[in-house]
Amino acid sequence: MEKNIKKIVNVFLASPRGFCAGVDRAVEIVKKTINKFGAPVYVRHEIVHNQFVVENLRSQGAIFVEELSEIKDKSRPVIFSAHGVSKEVINEAKLNNIIYIDATCPLVTKVHKEAEILARDEFNIIFIGHKNHPEVIGTMGQIDNNYITLIENKDDVESYVPKIKNNKFAYITQTTLSVDDTLEIISLIKKKYPSIKEPIKSDICYATTNRQEAVKQIAKRCDLFLVVGSKSSSNSQRLVEVAKRSGCKESMLMHSEQELPFDKIKNCNNIGITSGASAPEILVENLIKEIKSITDIKLEEVVTSVEKVSFKLPTMLIK
């Protein structure tokens, strides 16, 4: 394949991008748990949705399982992923006397607490999210199913029937949704239930919002937009959708099996790049190196906001 491109391609690099505070904390929890307890330690589900991160932690002594029943040595500690788990999983760990460290993102924990309070007050909870995503499973697993119903799209809003007949309604959302899509769904919900109780502050996390906003600013200038992230990463998938909706139809997810689209780059003058909240910066650097290997580039970092958020580690790991 001919890869000789002489023209200079403008590359717009979105900022903020990549690791958020919740992912930073979760990865650090795994490393510090290995340091404190020695290898191996177990992690229930991928700690974050990125294969590079998972393989790196595996090489340090982490064993990833989907269910606690897969743990062979129950004397070893287990870490719950950043996506959160249901109360049933926590109870199972306690029943088996397993030492567990909860790496749930504090912003996901916020949604868990909202669900608990609303259920306690007997609200019909409309939960906007994606079916089978681990965060959704964990959130719905905080309370009795009689109080909560998952809504994925506008059609679900139209067909929604409350489980409790008391005219008390509230909504909560998954933290990694498309901001614009979610606003459209919320607008429909409010038309149907004008007095519905909403979160004091949006449940979509700051990192998801900031990364989508950065993409919006860049995408309209681009012929091609590349999002570094895993196929299983909800926030990365949403970034591709946002780029397309914001004016760059040629937007794609650069996951571990995706090769660089040489033919598309040949026809580009402007390329946008960002990465999902669970993608490490080295993957972005490698992508830029790969582009540089086939063409000259002019790199410009486009900063739309500066993030200074950090979350504390669990007490047992800082003693």
WOHU-V256757 format. One record per residue. N is the residue number from 1. RES is the residue in one letter. SS is DSSP state (A for helix, B for strand, O for the rest). D_CENTER is the distance of its C-alpha to the mean C-alpha in Angstrom with 1 decimal. Layout:
n=<N & N>
res=<RES & RES>
ss=<SS & SS>
d_center=<D_CENTER & D_CENTER>
This chain:
n=<1 & 2 & 3 & 4 & 5 & 6 & 7 & 8 & 9 & 10 & 11 & 12 & 13 & 14 & 15 & 16 & 17 & 18 & 19 & 20 & 21 & 22 & 23 & 24 & 25 & 26 & 27 & 28 & 29 & 30 & 31 & 32 & 33 & 34 & 35 & 36 & 37 & 38 & 39 & 40 & 41 & 42 & 43 & 44 & 45 & 46 & 47 & 48 & 49 & 50 & 51 & 52 & 53 & 54 & 55 & 56 & 57 & 58 & 59 & 60 & 61 & 62 & 63 & 64 & 65 & 66 & 67 & 68 & 69 & 70 & 71 & 72 & 73 & 74 & 75 & 76 & 77 & 78 & 79 & 80 & 81 & 82 & 83 & 84 & 85 & 86 & 87 & 88 & 89 & 90 & 91 & 92 & 93 & 94 & 95 & 96 & 97 & 98 & 99 & 100 & 101 & 102 & 103 & 104 & 105 & 106 & 107 & 108 & 109 & 110 & 111 & 112 & 113 & 114 & 115 & 116 & 117 & 118 & 119 & 120 & 121 & 122 & 123 & 124 & 125 & 126 & 127 & 128 & 129 & 130 & 131 & 132 & 133 & 134 & 135 & 136 & 137 & 138 & 139 & 140 & 141 & 142 & 143 & 144 & 145 & 146 & 147 & 148 & 149 & 150 & 151 & 152 & 153 & 154 & 155 & 156 & 157 & 158 & 159 & 160 & 161 & 162 & 163 & 164 & 165 & 166 & 167 & 168 & 169 & 170 & 171 & 172 & 173 & 174 & 175 & 176 & 177 & 178 & 179 & 180 & 181 & 182 & 183 & 184 & 185 & 186 & 187 & 188 & 189 & 190 & 191 & 192 & 193 & 194 & 195 & 196 & 197 & 198 & 199 & 200 & 201 & 202 & 203 & 204 & 205 & 206 & 207 & 208 & 209 & 210 & 211 & 212 & 213 & 214 & 215 & 216 & 217 & 218 & 219 & 220 & 221 & 222 & 223 & 224 & 225 & 226 & 227 & 228 & 229 & 230 & 231 & 232 & 233 & 234 & 235 & 236 & 237 & 238 & 239 & 240 & 241 & 242 & 243 & 244 & 245 & 246 & 247 & 248 & 249 & 250 & 251 & 252 & 253 & 254 & 255 & 256 & 257 & 258 & 259 & 260 & 261 & 262 & 263 & 264 & 265 & 266 & 267 & 268 & 269 & 270 & 271 & 272 & 273 & 274 & 275 & 276 & 277 & 278 & 279 & 280 & 281 & 282 & 283 & 284 & 285 & 286 & 287 & 288 & 289 & 290 & 291 & 292 & 293 & 294 & 295 & 296 & 297 & 298 & 299 & 300 & 301 & 302 & 303 & 304 & 305 & 306 & 307 & 308 & 309 & 310 & 311 & 312 & 313 & 314 & 315 & 316 & 317 & 318 & 319>
res=<M & E & K & N & I & K & K & I & V & N & V & F & L & A & S & P & R & G & F & C & A & G & V & D & R & A & V & E & I & V & K & K & T & I & N & K & F & G & A & P & V & Y & V & R & H & E & I & V & H & N & Q & F & V & V & E & N & L & R & S & Q & G & A & I & F & V & E & E & L & S & E & I & K & D & K & S & R & P & V & I & F & S & A & H & G & V & S & K & E & V & I & N & E & A & K & L & N & N & I & I & Y & I & D & A & T & C & P & L & V & T & K & V & H & K & E & A & E & I & L & A & R & D & E & F & N & I & I & F & I & G & H & K & N & H & P & E & V & I & G & T & M & G & Q & I & D & N & N & Y & I & T & L & I & E & N & K & D & D & V & E & S & Y & V & P & K & I & K & N & N & K & F & A & Y & I & T & Q & T & T & L & S & V & D & D & T & L & E & I & I & S & L & I & K & K & K & Y & P & S & I & K & E & P & I & K & S & D & I & C & Y & A & T & T & N & R & Q & E & A & V & K & Q & I & A & K & R & C & D & L & F & L & V & V & G & S & K & S & S & S & N & S & Q & R & L & V & E & V & A & K & R & S & G & C & K & E & S & M & L & M & H & S & E & Q & E & L & P & F & D & K & I & K & N & C & N & N & I & G & I & T & S & G & A & S & A & P & E & I & L & V & E & N & L & I & K & E & I & K & S & I & T & D & I & K & L & E & E & V & V & T & S & V & E & K & V & S & F & K & L & P & T & M & L & I & K>
ss=<O & O & O & O & O & O & O & B & B & B & B & B & B & B & B & O & O & O & O & O & A & A & A & A & A & A & A & A & A & A & A & A & A & A & A & A & A & O & O & O & B & B & B & B & O & O & O & O & O & O & A & A & A & A & A & A & A & A & A & A & O & B & B & B & B & O & O & A & A & A & O & O & O & O & O & O & O & B & B & B & O & O & O & O & O & O & A & A & A & A & A & A & A & A & A & O & O & O & O & B & B & B & O & O & O & A & A & A & A & A & A & A & A & A & A & A & A & A & A & A & O & O & O & B & B & B & B & B & O & O & O & O & O & A & A & A & A & A & A & A & O & O & O & O & A & A & A & B & B & B & B & O & O & A & A & A & A & A & A & O & O & O & O & O & O & O & O & O & B & B & B & B & B & O & O & O & O & O & A & A & A & A & A & A & A & A & A & A & A & A & A & A & O & O & O & O & B & O & O & O & O & O & O & O & O & A & A & A & A & A & A & A & A & A & A & A & A & A & A & O & O & O & O & B & B & B & B & B & O & O & O & O & O & A & A & A & A & A & A & A & A & A & A & A & A & O & O & O & O & O & B & B & B & B & O & O & O & O & O & O & O & A & A & A & A & A & O & O & O & B & B & B & B & B & B & O & O & O & O & O & A & A & A & A & A & A & A & A & A & A & A & A & O & O & O & B & B & B & B & B & B & B & B & O & O & O & O & O & O & O & O & O & O & O & A & A & A & O & O>
d_center=<35.8 & 36.8 & 34.4 & 36.7 & 35.4 & 37.6 & 36.1 & 33.6 & 30.1 & 28.2 & 24.7 & 22.6 & 19.8 & 17.2 & 16.8 & 14.5 & 12.2 & 10.5 & 9.9 & 9.2 & 11.5 & 9.5 & 8.8 & 12.4 & 13.6 & 12.3 & 13.8 & 16.9 & 17.4 & 17.8 & 20.2 & 22.1 & 22.5 & 24.0 & 26.2 & 27.4 & 27.9 & 28.4 & 27.1 & 25.9 & 23.2 & 21.1 & 17.4 & 16.4 & 13.7 & 11.9 & 11.1 & 7.8 & 7.3 & 10.0 & 13.6 & 15.3 & 13.8 & 14.7 & 18.1 & 18.9 & 18.4 & 20.4 & 23.1 & 23.4 & 24.0 & 20.8 & 21.3 & 18.4 & 19.3 & 17.9 & 20.5 & 22.6 & 25.7 & 25.0 & 25.6 & 29.1 & 30.0 & 29.0 & 30.4 & 27.4 & 24.5 & 21.1 & 17.7 & 15.2 & 11.6 & 9.0 & 7.9 & 11.6 & 14.7 & 17.5 & 20.8 & 22.5 & 20.7 & 21.7 & 25.2 & 25.4 & 24.8 & 27.4 & 29.8 & 29.7 & 30.1 & 27.0 & 25.9 & 22.2 & 19.8 & 16.9 & 13.8 & 11.8 & 10.1 & 13.0 & 11.2 & 10.3 & 13.9 & 15.1 & 14.2 & 15.9 & 18.9 & 19.1 & 19.4 & 22.0 & 24.1 & 24.1 & 25.1 & 27.7 & 29.1 & 29.2 & 27.0 & 25.8 & 22.0 & 20.3 & 16.6 & 14.7 & 11.9 & 11.6 & 14.2 & 13.6 & 9.9 & 10.2 & 8.8 & 11.4 & 14.0 & 13.8 & 14.2 & 17.0 & 18.5 & 19.3 & 22.2 & 24.9 & 23.9 & 26.8 & 25.0 & 21.7 & 21.1 & 18.0 & 18.2 & 16.3 & 18.5 & 21.8 & 24.0 & 22.6 & 23.6 & 27.1 & 27.5 & 26.1 & 28.8 & 28.5 & 29.2 & 31.1 & 34.0 & 34.0 & 32.6 & 29.9 & 26.5 & 23.2 & 19.7 & 16.3 & 12.8 & 9.3 & 7.3 & 5.0 & 8.4 & 10.9 & 13.0 & 16.2 & 15.8 & 15.1 & 18.1 & 20.2 & 19.5 & 20.2 & 23.4 & 24.6 & 24.0 & 25.9 & 28.7 & 29.0 & 28.8 & 29.9 & 29.9 & 26.5 & 25.0 & 21.7 & 19.5 & 21.3 & 18.3 & 15.4 & 12.6 & 10.1 & 9.2 & 11.3 & 9.0 & 7.5 & 11.2 & 12.7 & 11.1 & 12.1 & 15.4 & 16.1 & 15.7 & 18.1 & 20.6 & 20.8 & 20.5 & 23.8 & 25.6 & 24.4 & 25.8 & 22.8 & 19.2 & 17.2 & 13.4 & 12.8 & 10.0 & 10.1 & 11.1 & 9.0 & 5.6 & 5.1 & 4.3 & 7.1 & 9.1 & 9.3 & 10.6 & 13.2 & 14.2 & 14.6 & 16.7 & 18.9 & 19.5 & 20.3 & 23.1 & 22.1 & 22.6 & 22.4 & 18.7 & 17.0 & 14.2 & 15.6 & 14.5 & 16.8 & 19.4 & 19.6 & 22.7 & 23.3 & 24.9 & 28.3 & 30.1 & 27.8 & 27.8 & 31.6 & 31.6 & 29.3 & 30.3 & 26.9 & 23.6 & 20.3 & 17.6 & 14.1 & 11.2 & 7.4 & 6.1 & 6.7 & 9.9 & 13.1 & 15.7 & 18.3 & 16.7 & 17.2 & 20.6 & 21.5 & 20.7 & 22.9 & 25.6 & 25.6 & 26.2 & 28.8 & 30.6 & 31.5 & 32.0 & 32.7 & 29.9 & 29.9 & 26.6 & 25.6 & 22.7 & 21.8 & 20.8 & 19.7 & 18.7 & 18.9 & 16.4 & 18.3 & 16.0 & 16.3 & 16.2 & 19.1 & 19.2 & 20.7 & 24.5 & 25.6 & 24.1 & 25.8 & 29.2>
